[in-house]
Every structure is written in C-alpha cells, then in structure tokens.
C-alpha cells in the first residue's frame, strides 16, 4: 500500500477510549487500512499517540483527520470523561501540521457507521424487520456507556445525534434493582445508567449482590464475572450478569422510544459482543419488550449486536466524506 503523496493524501481516522487508542488510514469509508491499536495510557495526549502511529506507518501525508473519542465534543478544549487527557484541538492540529482535525464523540462515529455495516457483522436479538427510513438507536456498555442514534436527513443520508445519554438517571424496574439503586446512591450520590452498565458497573452489581446476600465478594474483573457467569461457576456472577443484561434491556428500550427508532436498535461497546450465545438467551430481550403500554411498539423492532472489529473507523470516514461533499450512500 502506498503511504500517500502530497497530491493524494490519506485521511486519518481514530477511535480513542480510556483503554485503547485505535488508528487507521482511509480515502473513503470503503478503504480502511493500516489499523493499529495502542494503550491510551502509554501517551500523555493524542498528539503523541498520533505521532507514534504515523511513524509506525511510514510517515504518510495527512491533510484531514477525524477522531471518535469517548467524551463530549464541543468547542476547542477537550477533556476526556474517563481518562485524564485534556487538550486543545487547534493546538494539536497545528502541531501535527494537518489542514483539519475533528473530534467527535465515539458513539457519534459508531452511529454514522450503522447503515454501512455488513449483515454478517450484526447478530439480531429478537424482533422482526426494521422500518426503512426510520431512525436508528444505539447504546453500548464498555469502559463507560455510550448512547447515540441516527435520524434520516431531509436531503438523504443521516444526521447523527451527539448524546450523553449514558449519564441519564438509572431507573430501577424491580425490588432487586431498587436495592442496587440505593447502594449506588450511598456510593455515588447521583446514580447514572453508566454506574451499572459499564465494566465498573458490572463489578458494582456483583459486589452489591454479594453484600445483599451476605456473601464474600471476590476481586473479580468484569471479564472474570462474565466468564464465571456464562460457565455457571459462580451463582452471584450469574445473577450479576443477568441483572446487567436486564438493566440494559430497559436502557435500550428507553433509547429506542426516545428516538422513535423503528428502523432498528443497535448495541455496540466492548462488553456485549463478547458474551456470545449467552446474550441471546439472557433477560435482555424480554426486558426490552416489557414496557407497559408501549410493549407492542417495541416487540417488532430488531436489536442488533455489532460484532465488527473497528466500526467507528467507518463512521469517522463517513464524517470526513460528509465534510468534503462526498456522497453518503445508504
């Protein structure tokens, strides 16, 4: 692959979260190449991480870049929510010599990818077929909880919603979840949905359930809890993962209803795609559909788990294509 020339430079796309900084080169949403992944903690800021990536790729010529980042993205000053990076977009652009550098929320980037994801990278969890031309919703637990959606644009294509819905208030559905909410209020004050639907949230649910059952809690990582739950090696791990998926069902339904997403609901993030067949049979879908007077509205809406390896790259590339007046085909 060419490393680019001044008259035909590559564009840089990235997906940066609290754990990993992922980079790629592209000329369109269909040409994602040279993927590299680095630990975010290895660099003091995005400039240094980008320099490392460009060095590893042979110093390609870059004019334009778009980075999906796990943080609100408005104004020049960016401060990540779950990681201590704080920087100026313009100063970083100048230091790197780019013509443009755009920071968008990571779930805005992921949302932009939805119409372009191949069917074999989506696992349907219940429902029927989405209604063409209707909004799409997106939610995804990982290090934090991302929320977004796509609204059909009047002139064709899609308009993404930059949302911080992961910080909306958690709403308990039953007595056990009410007890979790009380534990959360004691510990955090405000109990956002992210406090339960994230890696740390799964640990919180497990530890709280152990405490409520008056059983000792082990120092399990989120991956440990999921693995032991699926293997049925630990009853409290299983109870925690079941509760996690049920709570996600309520949260996903809330986002679907908020956006009127009869086109389909999508689940991204780093946790759910790793659960495999367990998730299909988890309490998720039953809870998603059980929504009082709107149960019949939700029942036919398909939910898709995104299994694509780097879908946010596609969304960042689509974002850049839109800025440069390239067609955004559905």
Phi and psi in degrees as a GROMACS rama.xvg file:
@    title "Ramachandran Plot"
@    xaxis  label "Phi"
@    yaxis  label "Psi"
@TYPE xy
-65.5259  147.833  UNK-2
-91.2357  11.7335  UNK-3
95.4672  155.563  UNK-4
-132.829  162.182  UNK-5
-57.6192  -32.525  UNK-6
-85.8964  -13.0457  UNK-7
-144.45  71.9955  UNK-8
-77.9195  154.876  UNK-9
-76.4652  157.248  UNK-10
-102.903  149.541  UNK-11
-104.173  132.619  UNK-12
-125.201  150.043  UNK-13
-150.533  157.932  UNK-14
-135.826  107.349  UNK-15
-118.882  122.286  UNK-16
-122.282  -170.745  UNK-17
-70.4223  -21.7628  UNK-18
-101.708  -50.2699  UNK-19
-125.696  146.735  UNK-20
-113.575  113.434  UNK-21
-108.865  135.916  UNK-22
-131.476  154.139  UNK-23
-156.297  165.08  UNK-24
-109.497  149.494  UNK-25
-155.132  158.534  UNK-26
-114.334  -13.4955  UNK-27
-160.314  176.473  UNK-28
-67.2249  -15.0305  UNK-29
-95.4449  -4.80729  UNK-30
-123.752  78.8388  UNK-31
-101.698  116.646  UNK-32
-138.204  169.015  UNK-33
54.8661  50.3235  UNK-34
-72.1614  132.623  UNK-35
-136.771  147.1  UNK-36
-128.014  130.104  UNK-37
-128.408  150.362  UNK-38
-69.4169  127.104  UNK-39
-58.183  -36.2162  UNK-40
-67.2907  -11.2714  UNK-41
-79.555  -5.35142  UNK-42
-132.604  143.841  UNK-43
-75.4979  -13.6273  UNK-44
-173.747  175.901  UNK-45
-66.3208  -31.7415  UNK-46
-57.9291  -47.0686  UNK-47
-67.2535  -37.9182  UNK-48
-66.5491  -40.8467  UNK-49
-65.3679  -42.1219  UNK-50
-59.8373  -41.9015  UNK-51
-61.5623  -44.0729  UNK-52
-62.8819  -48.0665  UNK-53
-61.7894  -38.3225  UNK-54
-61.379  -44.5879  UNK-55
-65.8438  -24.238  UNK-56
-96.2888  8.40713  UNK-57
85.1239  25.2967  UNK-58
57.0122  58.7782  UNK-59
-65.9071  154.134  UNK-60
-77.8421  122.213  UNK-61
-122.813  126.673  UNK-62
-100.308  -42.7411  UNK-63
-128.714  143.205  UNK-64
-141.709  145.662  UNK-65
-133.557  128.96  UNK-66
-121.008  121.689  UNK-67
-83.7524  123.089  UNK-68
-131.078  142.775  UNK-69
-77.1121  74.7532  UNK-70
-170.576  156.945  UNK-71
-61.7682  141.668  UNK-72
-126.084  94.7069  UNK-73
-149.308  134.543  UNK-74
80.6023  -176.52  UNK-75
-83.078  -31.1561  UNK-76
-91.1166  122.699  UNK-77
-113.717  131.311  UNK-78
-130.739  114.388  UNK-79
-66.4037  144.377  UNK-80
-72.3218  -45.6196  UNK-81
-113.802  19.9876  UNK-82
-155.419  143.074  UNK-83
-81.7295  49.1692  UNK-84
-97.9076  131.993  UNK-85
-140.888  129.474  UNK-86
-160.865  164.884  UNK-87
-96.9905  128.771  UNK-88
-62.1498  -46.6677  UNK-89
-65.6903  -41.1573  UNK-90
-64.7137  -38.7233  UNK-91
-67.2594  -42.1449  UNK-92
-60.0039  -46.6363  UNK-93
-61.095  -43.7288  UNK-94
-62.9735  -34.0142  UNK-95
-89.6148  -12.4805  UNK-96
76.5657  23.6932  UNK-97
-82.4644  152.096  UNK-98
-74.5587  -34.6645  UNK-99
-148.035  145.639  UNK-100
-138.059  122.218  UNK-101
-119.337  130.37  UNK-102
-107.667  121.701  UNK-103
-124.378  156.174  UNK-104
-58.737  141.124  UNK-105
-60.6296  -32.565  UNK-106
-82.6699  -18.2504  UNK-107
-65.3123  -44.4929  UNK-108
-62.2041  -44.2521  UNK-109
-63.577  -41.0599  UNK-110
-59.8202  -41.9913  UNK-111
-62.0317  -22.2204  UNK-112
-80.7797  -18.6959  UNK-113
-55.1446  -46.0602  UNK-114
-68.3003  -11.1129  UNK-115
-105.807  -2.90107  UNK-116
-76.9258  133.248  UNK-117
-68.833  149.651  UNK-118
-59.8776  -29.9843  UNK-119
-77.144  0.498933  UNK-120
-111.962  18.6942  UNK-121
-129.959  133.485  UNK-122
-112.02  117.016  UNK-123
-81.4935  132.846  UNK-124
-115.509  89.4479  UNK-125
73.6041  -178.22  UNK-126
79.1486  -171.999  UNK-127
-117.489  -121.161  UNK-128
-113.464  139.999  UNK-129
-68.7964  158.264  UNK-130
-86.8038  120.593  UNK-131
-59.2097  138.9  UNK-132
82.9065  1.61496  UNK-133
-96.7029  159.88  UNK-134
-59.1073  158.236  UNK-135
-118.907  142.095  UNK-136
-112.688  157.502  UNK-137
-145.644  133.791  UNK-138
-144.621  150.699  UNK-139
-164.475  116.284  UNK-140
-83.9441  136.127  UNK-141
-151.942  -127.311  UNK-142
-59.829  -37.5396  UNK-143
-126.472  -157.541  UNK-144
-126.344  116.524  UNK-145
-96.2871  145.709  UNK-146
-140.471  136.937  UNK-147
-161.652  -171.26  UNK-148
-172.469  167.91  UNK-149
-122.048  134.056  UNK-150
-114.795  130.164  UNK-151
-58.7375  133.716  UNK-152
-87.6318  149.289  UNK-153
-61.2011  -32.5388  UNK-154
-100.146  19.8015  UNK-155
96.9072  160.067  UNK-156
78.7225  -159.124  UNK-157
-137.958  150.675  UNK-158
-112.377  119.724  UNK-159
-80.5402  152.744  UNK-160
-105.269  119.539  UNK-161
-84.0819  103.469  UNK-162
-119.285  150.604  UNK-163
-116.293  39.1195  UNK-164
-62.8204  -18.3655  UNK-165
-64.0351  -18.2367  UNK-166
-100.075  9.63437  UNK-167
-65.5856  159.613  UNK-168
-70.5886  137.669  UNK-169
-70.095  134.755  UNK-170
-117.511  109.256  UNK-171
-64.4467  146.98  UNK-172
-109.061  -19.6241  UNK-173
-149.037  -178.242  UNK-174
-64.2678  -40.3113  UNK-175
-63.1773  -41.9601  UNK-176
-70.4746  -29.9894  UNK-177
-64.6211  -38.5367  UNK-178
-65.8033  -38.7555  UNK-179
-63.4731  -40.1465  UNK-180
-61.7629  -41.4024  UNK-181
-63.5053  -41.9286  UNK-182
-60.9312  -41.6726  UNK-183
-65.5912  -39.728  UNK-184
-63.8655  -39.6853  UNK-185
-62.5902  -36.2658  UNK-186
-88.7946  -40.27  UNK-187
-111.957  -18.3087  UNK-188
86.0745  -92.5223  UNK-189
-80.5399  130.306  UNK-190
-104.387  98.0832  UNK-191
-80.8985  165.111  UNK-192
-61.2149  -36.2665  UNK-193
-61.2401  -27.8685  UNK-194
-61.5789  -22.6088  UNK-195
-109.943  -34.166  UNK-196
-101.221  73.8431  UNK-197
-165.647  175.152  UNK-198
-59.3789  -47.6469  UNK-199
-64.6893  -30.9941  UNK-200
-66.89  -39.0524  UNK-201
-63.3236  -40.2515  UNK-202
-63.0696  -41.9554  UNK-203
-61.4553  -43.5915  UNK-204
-61.8088  -46.5799  UNK-205
-60.1099  -49.6432  UNK-206
-63.506  -37.6712  UNK-207
-68.4788  -41.5914  UNK-208
-65.4663  -38.3333  UNK-209
-62.0129  -43.4976  UNK-210
-64.2886  -42.5397  UNK-211
-65.8653  -31.2378  UNK-212
-87.2185  -0.194073  UNK-213
57.334  44.6518  UNK-214
-120.149  150.941  UNK-215
-69.0548  139.279  UNK-216
-99.6181  132.86  UNK-217
-86.3715  161.891  UNK-218
-85.0985  64.2254  UNK-219
-85.5064  142.146  UNK-220
-77.1173  165.868  UNK-221
-55.6207  -39.5939  UNK-222
-65.4921  -38.6147  UNK-223
-60.5156  -45.2563  UNK-224
-62.0959  -45.5819  UNK-225
-63.1047  -45.592  UNK-226
-62.5587  -46.7112  UNK-227
-68.742  -32.6325  UNK-228
-66.2673  -48.111  UNK-229
-64.6914  -36.5005  UNK-230
-81.2088  -2.95972  UNK-231
55.9325  39.1817  UNK-232
-89.6949  -14.604  UNK-233
-145.349  111.806  UNK-234
-57.882  -38.6939  UNK-235
-71.8122  -32.0912  UNK-236
-64.4004  -42.9093  UNK-237
-63.8022  -43.7471  UNK-238
-61.9188  -38.5148  UNK-239
-66.2439  -44.6771  UNK-240
-68.6686  -38.2392  UNK-241
-61.381  -43.0573  UNK-242
-64.2471  -41.6713  UNK-243
-56.9653  -48.1904  UNK-244
-69.424  -35.5  UNK-245
-65.3186  -44.8291  UNK-246
-62.5236  -37.5784  UNK-247
-63.6207  -36.0064  UNK-248
-59.8029  -44.8898  UNK-249
-63.3146  -46.4808  UNK-250
-63.8441  -42.5783  UNK-251
-64.8121  -39.4305  UNK-252
-64.2791  -40.4895  UNK-253
-60.5978  -41.7994  UNK-254
-68.2208  -41.8951  UNK-255
-58.2414  -46.5451  UNK-256
-66.6343  -38.7894  UNK-257
-61.283  -42.3547  UNK-258
-88.9691  -8.62745  UNK-259
60.974  42.6919  UNK-260
-83.0003  67.2524  UNK-261
-77.2712  -5.06204  UNK-262
-77.8402  -20.2721  UNK-263
141.758  152.612  UNK-264
-114.771  138.895  UNK-265
-122.704  146.069  UNK-266
-121.584  121.258  UNK-267
-116.096  -148.739  UNK-268
83.633  174.603  UNK-269
-91.8517  -6.45824  UNK-270
-95.6764  -55.8017  UNK-271
-63.7551  -41.854  UNK-272
-59.7591  -20.7672  UNK-273
-85.6197  -6.26429  UNK-274
-84.8765  -13.0023  UNK-275
59.5328  -139.563  UNK-276
-65.3016  -25.0012  UNK-277
-53.3995  -43.3972  UNK-278
-64.2158  -33.9585  UNK-279
-59.6493  -33.7983  UNK-280
-105.552  7.39359  UNK-281
-74.6532  174.416  UNK-282
-69.8277  0.885051  UNK-283
-56.5056  -57.66  UNK-284
-66.006  -41.0366  UNK-285
-60.5671  -41.2687  UNK-286
-69.7012  -37.9868  UNK-287
-57.5096  -42.006  UNK-288
-82.7339  -22.6573  UNK-289
-84.3126  93.0636  UNK-290
-141.909  46.7525  UNK-291
57.9721  -130.581  UNK-292
-66.0722  -16.829  UNK-293
-100.433  11.5221  UNK-294
-59.2758  -42.3527  UNK-295
-67.4016  -29.5844  UNK-296
-66.6238  -40.9289  UNK-297
-81.1374  -29.1157  UNK-298
-53.9062  -43.0318  UNK-299
-81.9856  -9.06577  UNK-300
-74.5926  123.904  UNK-301
-76.1101  143.807  UNK-302
-111.589  132.36  UNK-303
-119.699  127.086  UNK-304
-87.4686  126.054  UNK-305
-82.6459  120.285  UNK-306
-108.358  2.969  UNK-307
-57.7563  145.176  UNK-308
-72.1601  -43.7795  UNK-309
-138.469  61.8056  UNK-310
-66.3444  -28.2681  UNK-311
-64.7836  -25.0864  UNK-312
-60.4963  -42.4365  UNK-313
-61.6499  -45.4262  UNK-314
-62.2352  -41.4296  UNK-315
-64.9602  -37.9168  UNK-316
-66.6084  -40.6363  UNK-317
-61.5209  -40.7408  UNK-318
-58.2429  -46.5044  UNK-319
-66.9024  -38.494  UNK-320
-60.3515  -40.3374  UNK-321
-62.9584  -39.3759  UNK-322
-66.6716  -31.433  UNK-323
-102.6  21.9566  UNK-324
61.1894  30.2786  UNK-325
-84.8588  152.191  UNK-326
-67.6508  140.004  UNK-327
-109.961  84.8921  UNK-328
-70.4599  146.121  UNK-329
